[in-house]
Amino acid sequence: MANNNHKVVPQAANAIDKMKYEIASQVGVNLKNGYNGDITARDAGKVGGNITKKLIEMAEKQLTNK
């Protein structure tokens, strides 16, 4: 099966990665560089959910400023 996870804005990859580690530390999840398959689904969901929440907040702010 083909991987369709292409980046819409490839230049944002570093910023998203930095955000991931910042949010992980804020919610108490210990992420390592590289493989993190040993974290629980609950912890991964905390990080992913908070990233999504933050990105939506940023988009809403950007939309209301225009």
C-alpha positions in Angstrom: 0.0 0.0 0.0 1.4 3.4 -0.9 2.2 5.9 1.8 0.1 9.1 1.3 1.6 11.0 4.2 3.2 13.7 2.2 3.9 17.1 3.7 1.8 19.9 2.3 4.4 22.4 3.5 7.7 20.5 3.9 9.5 23.6 5.3 7.3 23.3 8.4 8.6 19.8 9.4 11.2 21.2 11.7 8.8 23.5 13.5 6.3 20.7 14.0 9.0 18.4 15.3 10.1 21.1 17.8 6.5 21.6 18.8 6.1 17.8 19.4 9.0 17.7 21.9 7.8 20.9 23.6 4.3 19.6 24.1 5.5 16.2 25.2 7.6 17.8 28.0 4.6 20.0 29.0 2.3 17.0 29.4 4.9 14.8 31.0 5.7 12.4 28.2 9.3 11.5 27.8 10.1 11.4 24.1 13.5 10.4 22.8 15.1 11.3 19.5 14.3 8.6 17.0 12.2 5.6 17.9 9.4 6.1 20.5 7.4 3.0 19.9 7.7 2.1 23.6 5.4 4.9 24.8 1.8 4.1 25.6 -1.1 4.9 23.2 -2.5 7.2 25.9 0.8 9.2 26.0 1.0 9.3 22.2 -2.6 10.5 22.1 -1.8 13.3 24.7 1.0 14.6 22.5 -0.9 14.2 19.2 -4.1 15.7 20.6 -2.3 18.7 22.0 -0.4 19.3 18.8 -3.7 19.3 16.9 -5.3 21.6 19.5 -2.3 24.0 19.2 -2.3 24.0 15.4 -6.1 24.7 15.3 -5.6 27.6 17.7 -2.8 29.0 15.5 -5.0 28.7 12.4 -8.0 30.3 14.0 -5.8 33.3 15.1 -4.4 33.6 11.6 -7.9 33.5 10.1 -9.3 36.1 12.4 -6.3 38.5 11.8 -7.1 38.7 8.1 
